[in-house]
Structures are given as C-alpha cells and as structure tokens.
Amino acid sequence: MSSSGNDPRQPSSAKPYKPQPIHPDNLPIDYSGFIAIIFGVAGVMFRYKLGSWLALIFCAQSLANMKNIETDLKQISTGFMFAIMGMVTNYLSPARGGVKT
C-alpha cells in the first residue's frame, strides 16, 4: 500500500456532478408510446385483437418509463384511447361476416 502522502488526488478540488438540464424538446423519442399508437390504430382499423392487446401492453410500458409528464402523457393517452377503441370494436361489436339475403 502507498502512503497518503504520495496520493496525487486533491479532495479539495473535487466537485459533485451536476447534470445539465435538458430541454423537453431535446428528449429522445418514447418508442414504446409510438409503437402503442401504431398497434392501437392497427387494432381499430384492421380489427386485430392482438394489435389492441399489444397497444395496451406498450401503453403500460410507456407509462412506467415516462420521462416528461407533459409530452409523454399526451402520447400515452392517445395510444390508450386507440387500444380501448380497438378492444370495443373487436369484442363488443357484432361479428363480421357475409350477410345472406
């Protein structure tokens, strides 16, 4: 072991790390929120049950990893609304099929 007299570090000049503030416009894209919107739209438009379920899962993931409350909440709420609309159209609407006259 070396003695403390030979230590080149200077504890008096050490400063705590302060991260620079990031503007909300410069935050990275919330991919899970974006994917939730894509799957939600696919669930509503094409009546894919899996798309609606995946939209709900990605909404939950995006909600758990939210970094900015203002911008992320808009995206999450949009994805959640599409997921719910997809669930309603898939499970509560009449079954599609050929109508015979």
N, C-alpha and C positions, 0 to 999 in steps of 0.2 A: 504494500500500500504506500502511496505517496503521501507526503505530509501536506497539510493545508496551506503551508507557505508557498508551495510550488504550483498551486491551483491558479490558472490564468483567468478564470471567470471572475467577473465583478458583480456581486449581487446587488450593489447599489445602483448599477445602471440598467438592471433588468426592469422591464415594463410589462404589465399584463396585456394580453392580446385583446384588442377590441375590433370585432369585425365591422367592416364598413357597411353602412346602411344601404340596402338595395331598393331601388325604386320599384313599385309594384308592376310597372310596365316592362321591367327587365327580368322578371322572374321566368324560370323555364316553364314550358308548356306542361299542363297537367294531362298527361297522356291517358290516364285511366278515365278521367272525366270526358275526354274527347271520344274515347272508344265506347263509353257508356251511351253517348248520344248516337253514335253510328249504329250500335246494336239496337237501341231503342227505336230508331227510325226504321231499321230493317224489320223489327218485330211488328211495328204498326203497319208499314206499307205492304210487306210480303206475308204477313201473318205467320211469322216464325216464332214458335213458342220459345225455342232455345235463345233466339235473339233477345226476347224480353227478359228472360231469366239472366242472361249474361249482362244485360244492361243494368239490372238490379244489383248484381254482384260487383260490377265495376263502379257503380254509384257508391256502394258501401266502402269500397277500397279508396275511392277518391275522397270520400268524407273523412275516412280515418287518416289520410295523409294530407289534409288540407293545409296549405301554407299561408294563403292570403284569403281572409274571410270574404272580402267584397267580390273579387272576381271569381273565385272558386265556387262560392255559393250559388252564383247565377248559373254556372255550368252544371253543377251537381243537380240543381233544381230542374233544369231543362232535361237532363238525362233521366231523372227520376220520373218526371211527368210523361216522357215518352215510354219509359218502362211500364208505368201504370196503365197508360193508354193501350199498350200492346197486350198487357195481361187482360184488360177488359175486353178488347176485341177478340182475343184468342179463346178466352174461357167463358165469357158471358154472352157472346153474340151467337146467333143461330149458325149451325154447321153449314158450310158452303157445300154446294153440290148441284147437280143438274136438276132443274125443276121440270117435271114431266107434265105436259098438258094433255 
